[in-house]
Amino acid sequence: MTKNSTIVNQLRAGFEDAIVVVIGGTGGIGGLVVQQAVELGAQVIVGARSIASEKIPEGVSDSFAIDISDANSIRAFRRTLKDQYGRVDVLVNTAGYSYQLPPKRLDLLSDEIIDEVMGVNARGPLIVMREMAELLKLGNDPALINLSSITATTGGGSNIAYAASKAAIDTASKAIARALAPKVRVVNISPSALDTNFARNRNDDFIDATINASALKRLASLEEVATAVICAARLLTATTGTTVYVDAGRHL
């Protein structure tokens, strides 16, 4: 292996001056993806619902408002990127939303909750993929990375609508991968419950059950998920139309 073929050099070459767009880039996973991409030399553009009120990570080149539940907002975001950058090399969608509901309380799964959760986690990302396809096709070694969830496989998670929304985006991503091949790669990153305050605030039984059901007997971390996104974008160059699990073996 030559010096220029090392993984570190491959990452740096892949991200140096690359135009990387992170939707949900002010969140936990999104913020870490932004940080890693900036450190590797990328021009990082953050998309967030309200950039005026949210903390934009340091080192980003630009930040623009986008409401992933609003198709017009997504189209406006795409037009801005086209006018100012002309292409997208890596698009990462980490935006998502959910409610914590007891799985057996179907009476609490209201029409409004279903519409909101499906809108943000399934409809929105599908519109993003459709609208951003043009700019990705103009990109250099373009990659589209979606954040999924193990709930798409297990049917568990915060509520039934959330599990259904992630299963929908898994299937849509596979179809989009076919549609955009061979130019654009599409990869889903699928974590289980993460080692965050949100997970630990659910209840001790939930954490213990998740750990016990995972082959590695632990929770994944935000950093591990962000690293998987970075690797999928620039190291997994023969991978498309599939889901990469970052779940400590929860899916096994």
C-alpha positions in Angstrom: 0.0 0.0 0.0 1.4 3.4 -1.0 1.5 6.4 1.2 -1.2 8.1 -0.8 -3.6 5.2 -0.4 -3.8 5.3 3.4 -7.3 5.7 4.9 -6.4 9.0 6.5 -5.2 10.4 3.1 -8.2 9.0 1.4 -10.5 10.8 3.9 -8.6 14.1 3.5 -8.5 13.9 -0.3 -12.2 13.1 -0.3 -13.3 16.0 1.9 -10.7 18.7 1.0 -12.7 21.5 -0.5 -15.7 19.2 -0.9 -19.1 20.9 -0.6 -20.8 19.0 2.2 -24.4 19.8 3.2 -25.6 18.7 6.6 -29.4 19.0 7.2 -29.9 18.9 10.9 -26.4 20.1 11.4 -27.1 21.8 14.7 -28.2 18.5 16.4 -26.1 16.0 18.2 -25.2 13.7 15.4 -25.3 16.4 12.8 -23.1 18.7 14.8 -20.4 16.0 15.1 -20.6 15.2 11.3 -20.1 19.0 10.7 -17.1 19.0 13.1 -15.4 16.1 11.4 -16.1 17.3 7.9 -14.7 20.7 8.8 -11.6 19.2 10.3 -11.0 17.2 7.1 -11.1 20.4 5.0 -14.6 20.5 3.6 -16.8 23.5 2.9 -19.7 22.7 5.1 -23.1 24.1 4.7 -25.6 23.6 7.6 -29.3 23.4 7.1 -31.4 24.0 10.2 -35.0 24.9 10.9 -34.2 28.2 12.5 -30.6 29.3 12.0 -31.3 32.5 13.9 -32.1 30.8 17.1 -29.9 27.6 16.9 -26.2 27.4 17.6 -24.3 26.9 14.3 -21.2 24.7 14.8 -17.9 26.5 14.4 -16.0 26.4 11.1 -19.0 26.1 8.7 -18.9 28.0 5.5 -22.6 28.9 5.4 -26.0 28.1 7.1 -29.4 28.3 5.6 -32.9 27.8 7.0 -34.8 24.7 5.9 -38.0 23.2 7.3 -37.9 19.6 6.2 -41.7 19.2 6.7 -42.3 22.0 4.1 -41.7 21.1 0.5 -41.5 24.8 -0.5 -38.8 25.4 2.1 -36.8 22.4 0.7 -37.1 23.8 -2.8 -35.9 27.2 -1.6 -32.9 25.6 0.1 -32.0 23.8 -3.1 -32.2 27.0 -5.1 -30.0 28.8 -2.7 -27.4 26.0 -2.9 -27.6 25.9 -6.7 -27.1 29.7 -7.0 -24.3 30.0 -4.5 -22.4 26.7 -4.9 -23.6 25.0 -8.1 -23.2 21.5 -6.8 -23.2 19.2 -3.7 -20.6 16.6 -3.2 -21.9 15.0 0.1 -25.5 15.5 1.4 -26.2 14.3 4.9 -29.7 14.3 6.3 -29.8 13.9 10.1 -33.0 15.9 10.7 -35.7 14.0 12.6 -38.4 14.2 15.1 -40.5 12.0 17.3 -42.7 11.6 20.4 -42.3 9.2 23.2 -45.5 7.1 23.4 -46.2 3.8 25.2 -46.3 1.2 22.3 -49.6 -0.4 23.5 -51.4 3.0 23.9 -52.6 3.2 20.3 -55.2 5.7 21.5 -52.4 8.2 22.1 -51.1 7.9 18.5 -53.2 10.7 17.2 -53.7 11.7 13.5 -51.6 14.9 14.2 -48.7 12.9 15.7 -48.8 10.5 12.8 -48.8 13.3 10.2 -46.0 15.2 12.0 -43.7 12.2 12.5 -44.2 10.8 9.0 -43.8 14.3 7.5 -40.5 15.0 9.1 -38.9 11.5 9.0 -40.3 10.1 5.7 -42.0 12.6 3.5 -39.4 15.3 4.1 -36.3 13.2 3.4 -37.9 11.8 0.2 -38.6 15.3 -1.1 -35.0 16.3 -0.1 -33.6 13.4 -2.1 -35.8 14.3 -5.1 -35.0 18.0 -5.0 -31.2 17.6 -4.4 -30.6 14.9 -7.0 -29.7 17.5 -9.7 -27.0 19.1 -7.5 -25.6 15.7 -6.4 -25.3 14.6 -10.0 -23.0 17.6 -10.6 -20.9 16.7 -7.5 -17.5 15.2 -7.2 -17.8 11.5 -6.1 -21.2 12.4 -4.7 -22.8 10.6 -1.8 -26.2 10.9 -0.1 -26.3 9.7 3.5 -29.6 9.4 5.4 -29.9 8.8 9.1 -32.2 5.9 9.7 -32.9 3.9 12.9 -32.9 0.3 14.0 -36.6 0.8 14.7 -37.2 0.3 11.0 -36.2 -3.4 11.6 -37.4 -4.0 15.2 -40.7 -2.0 15.1 -39.8 -0.5 18.5 -38.5 2.9 19.3 -40.3 6.0 20.6 -43.6 5.2 18.8 -45.1 3.2 16.0 -45.2 6.1 13.5 -41.5 6.7 14.0 -40.7 3.1 13.3 -42.9 3.2 10.2 -41.3 6.4 9.0 -37.8 5.0 9.2 -38.8 1.8 7.4 -40.3 4.0 4.7 -37.0 6.0 4.2 -35.0 2.8 4.2 -37.1 1.5 1.2 -37.1 4.9 -0.5 -33.3 5.2 -0.2 -32.9 1.8 -1.9 -35.1 2.9 -4.8 -33.3 6.3 -5.0 -29.9 4.5 -5.1 -31.1 2.7 -8.2 -32.4 5.9 -9.8 -29.2 7.8 -9.2 -26.7 5.1 -10.0 -24.0 5.0 -11.2 -23.3 8.6 -10.5 -24.5 9.0 -6.9 -24.1 6.6 -4.0 -26.9 6.4 -1.3 -26.2 4.9 2.1 -28.4 4.8 5.3 -26.8 4.8 8.7 -29.0 3.0 11.3 -28.3 3.5 15.0 -30.1 1.9 17.9 -30.8 3.9 21.1 -27.7 6.1 21.6 -25.8 6.9 24.8 -27.6 10.3 25.2 -29.6 12.0 27.9 -32.8 11.4 25.8 -32.3 7.7 25.9 -31.3 7.6 29.6 -34.2 9.8 30.6 -36.7 7.3 29.2 -36.3 4.9 32.1 -33.8 2.4 33.5 -35.7 -0.6 32.1 -35.5 0.8 28.6 -31.7 1.3 28.8 -31.1 -2.1 30.4 -33.3 -3.9 27.9 -31.6 -2.2 24.9 -28.1 -3.1 26.3 -29.2 -6.7 27.0 -30.6 -7.1 23.5 -27.4 -5.8 21.9 -24.6 -8.2 21.0 -21.9 -5.9 22.3 -23.9 -5.3 25.6 -23.7 -1.5 25.4 -25.2 1.6 23.6 -23.6 3.2 20.6 -22.3 6.8 20.9 -23.1 9.9 18.9 -19.4 9.9 17.9 -19.6 6.4 16.5 -22.7 7.3 14.4 -21.0 10.5 13.0 -17.9 8.5 12.2 -20.0 6.0 10.3 -21.5 8.9 8.2 -18.1 10.2 7.4 -16.8 6.8 6.4 -19.9 6.0 4.3 -19.4 9.3 2.4 -15.8 8.8 1.5 -14.4 5.3 2.3 -17.3 2.9 1.4 -16.9 3.7 -2.3 -18.4 0.4 -3.4 -21.4 0.7 -1.2 -24.8 2.0 -2.2 -28.5 1.2 -1.7 -27.9 -0.4 1.7 -28.2 0.3 5.4 -25.2 0.3 7.7 -26.0 -0.6 11.3 -24.3 1.3 14.1 -26.3 -0.3 16.9 -23.8 -2.5 19.0 -25.4 -5.5 17.4 -29.0 -4.7 18.4 -30.4 -5.9 15.0 -28.9 -9.4 15.5 
